[in-house]
């Protein structure tokens, strides 16, 4: 990428969207009930995980209390999202589906057979008998109204320039 340095000279350098050498330098955000409007569709994903304003993971979490809400229905929901709001999945790296009993993960191109069971090294905990249920690793934040990376992504979802051509939004 070309840019002007502090001396006013035009220089070329690589732009790193994620700092893998210093993970703490990145900004992480998990947005609960993230709404995407694309074309004439308005869809709301359960959880979208952003790293530096880029949506890298989408989670579809079915209600544990609803016997009709299966993990397969969560998978089918992603198929609808991919057809109706595809811009959410352009930079996406991971999809997670769960019905409250089981969780699976895959990628945008994974078919049902390639969504693999989420394995853990921790022993299974029954939430009905647990005194202290396990905590989620990500803190969920409400979608910012017209501000931050979620709103920036929604505003620019039809922008063909891609995320590298825009300045990174502040969180």
Long-range contacts (C-beta under 8 A, 24 or more apart in sequence): 1-164, 15-164, 17-52, 17-54, 17-163, 17-164, 18-51, 18-52, 18-54, 26-51, 26-52, 27-51, 27-52, 27-53, 27-149, 27-171, 28-138, 29-141, 29-148, 29-149, 29-150, 29-171, 30-138, 30-139, 30-140, 30-141, 31-140, 31-141, 31-142, 31-143, 31-150, 32-140, 32-141, 32-142, 32-143, 33-142, 33-143, 34-143, 34-150, 35-143, 35-154, 36-85, 36-87, 36-88, 36-154, 36-157, 37-154, 37-157, 38-84, 38-85, 38-86, 38-87, 38-88, 38-157, 38-158, 39-84, 41-84, 41-85, 43-80, 43-81, 43-84, 43-85, 45-81, 45-88, 47-138, 47-140, 48-88, 48-150, 49-138, 50-149, 50-150, 50-153, 52-149, 52-168, 53-149, 53-152, 53-153, 53-163, 53-168, 53-169, 53-171, 54-91, 54-149, 54-153, 54-163, 55-88, 55-91, 55-92, 55-153, 56-91, 56-92, 56-93, 56-94, 57-92, 57-93, 57-94, 57-95, 57-96, 58-88, 58-89, 58-92, 58-94, 58-95, 58-96, 59-95, 59-96, 59-97, 59-98, 60-95, 60-96, 60-97, 60-98, 61-97, 61-98, 61-100, 62-97, 62-98, 62-99, 62-100, 63-100, 64-99, 64-100, 64-101, 65-100, 69-99, 69-100, 70-99, 71-97, 71-98, 71-99, 71-101, 71-102, 71-103, 71-104, 72-112, 73-99, 74-98, 74-99, 75-104, 75-112, 75-115, 82-108, 85-157, 87-157, 87-158, 88-157, 91-163
